[in-house]
């Protein structure tokens, strides 16, 4: 998988590989269907039209992912506990990473980070 962050890191292959390994480990922890649902929820917050596959992710998980974009400091212990009860503690950590990186990818795309990096 590529994306604007990996593309922007093209001039630093070691850093790009480390970023990709970190991202892939978080993705592996959640599984491809849940990762796509989370990435879609985050993209939707950024204004991208997204089709939802029903039943792929519990609503508590998607709500958490959406809040990570602009309200991460307002996520309550109860919201985190609801996600942990769905995914377990390691899943909660992986979800946080996947949502944060999906947010970074959306923001990098919006400012054309690859173009800025190569300028």
C-alpha positions as CSV (number, residue, x, y, z in Angstrom):
1,X,0.0,0.0,0.0
2,X,1.3,3.4,-0.8
3,X,-0.2,6.8,-0.1
4,X,0.9,10.5,0.1
5,X,3.1,10.0,3.1
6,X,5.0,7.1,1.6
7,X,5.3,9.1,-1.7
8,X,6.6,12.1,0.3
9,X,9.2,9.9,1.9
10,X,10.5,8.7,-1.5
11,X,13.7,10.6,-1.0
12,X,14.4,8.7,2.3
13,X,13.8,5.0,1.5
14,X,14.8,3.8,5.0
15,X,12.3,6.2,6.7
16,X,9.6,5.2,4.2
17,X,10.2,1.5,4.9
18,X,10.0,2.1,8.7
19,X,6.8,4.1,8.3
20,X,5.3,1.4,6.1
21,X,6.3,-1.3,8.6
22,X,4.7,0.6,11.5
23,X,1.5,1.3,9.5
24,X,1.3,-2.3,8.3
25,X,1.8,-3.7,11.8
26,X,-1.2,-1.6,13.0
27,X,-3.2,-2.7,10.0
28,X,-2.4,-6.4,10.6
29,X,-3.6,-6.1,14.2
30,X,-7.1,-4.9,13.1
31,X,-7.5,-6.9,9.9
32,X,-8.2,-5.6,6.4
33,X,-12.0,-5.1,6.7
34,X,-11.8,-3.2,9.9
35,X,-8.9,-1.1,8.6
36,X,-10.9,-0.1,5.5
37,X,-13.9,0.8,7.6
38,X,-11.8,3.0,9.9
39,X,-10.0,4.6,7.0
40,X,-13.4,5.3,5.4
41,X,-14.8,6.8,8.6
42,X,-11.8,9.1,8.9
43,X,-11.9,10.0,5.2
44,X,-15.6,10.9,5.6
45,X,-14.8,13.3,8.4
46,X,-12.4,15.0,5.9
47,X,-15.3,15.3,3.5
48,X,-14.7,12.4,1.2
49,X,-17.8,10.5,0.0
50,X,-17.6,6.9,1.4
51,X,-19.7,3.9,0.9
52,X,-20.2,1.9,4.0
53,X,-20.3,-1.9,4.1
54,X,-22.9,-2.6,6.7
55,X,-21.9,-4.6,9.8
56,X,-18.1,-4.5,9.1
57,X,-17.3,-2.5,12.3
58,X,-19.2,-1.9,15.5
59,X,-20.5,1.7,15.8
60,X,-18.4,2.3,18.9
61,X,-15.3,1.6,16.8
62,X,-16.3,3.9,14.0
63,X,-17.3,6.7,16.4
64,X,-14.0,6.5,18.1
65,X,-12.2,6.7,14.7
66,X,-14.2,9.7,13.7
67,X,-13.5,11.5,16.9
68,X,-9.7,10.8,16.6
69,X,-9.6,13.3,13.7
70,X,-10.6,16.6,15.5
71,X,-11.7,15.6,19.0
72,X,-9.1,13.1,20.2
73,X,-8.6,14.9,23.5
74,X,-12.3,14.7,24.2
75,X,-12.6,10.9,23.9
76,X,-13.8,9.7,27.2
77,X,-12.7,6.8,29.3
78,X,-16.1,5.2,28.6
79,X,-15.7,5.5,24.9
80,X,-12.3,4.0,25.0
81,X,-13.7,1.2,27.3
82,X,-16.4,0.5,24.8
83,X,-13.9,0.0,22.0
84,X,-11.6,-2.1,24.3
85,X,-14.6,-4.3,25.0
86,X,-15.1,-4.8,21.3
87,X,-11.4,-5.2,20.3
88,X,-9.4,-5.7,23.4
89,X,-6.7,-3.4,24.7
90,X,-4.3,-4.2,21.9
91,X,-7.1,-3.6,19.4
92,X,-7.8,-0.2,21.0
93,X,-4.1,0.8,20.6
94,X,-4.1,-0.5,17.0
95,X,-7.3,1.4,16.2
96,X,-5.8,4.6,17.6
97,X,-2.8,4.2,15.4
98,X,-4.8,3.3,12.3
99,X,-7.1,6.2,12.8
100,X,-4.3,8.6,13.4
101,X,-2.3,7.5,10.3
102,X,-5.5,7.6,8.2
103,X,-6.0,11.2,9.4
104,X,-2.3,11.9,8.5
105,X,-2.8,10.4,5.0
106,X,-6.0,12.5,4.4
107,X,-4.2,15.7,5.5
108,X,-1.1,14.9,3.4
109,X,-3.3,14.3,0.4
110,X,-5.1,17.6,1.0
111,X,-1.9,19.6,0.9
112,X,-0.2,17.5,-1.8
113,X,2.6,16.5,0.6
114,X,4.4,14.5,-2.1
115,X,4.5,17.6,-4.3
116,X,5.8,19.7,-1.5
117,X,8.5,17.1,-0.6
118,X,9.8,17.0,-4.2
119,X,9.8,20.8,-4.7
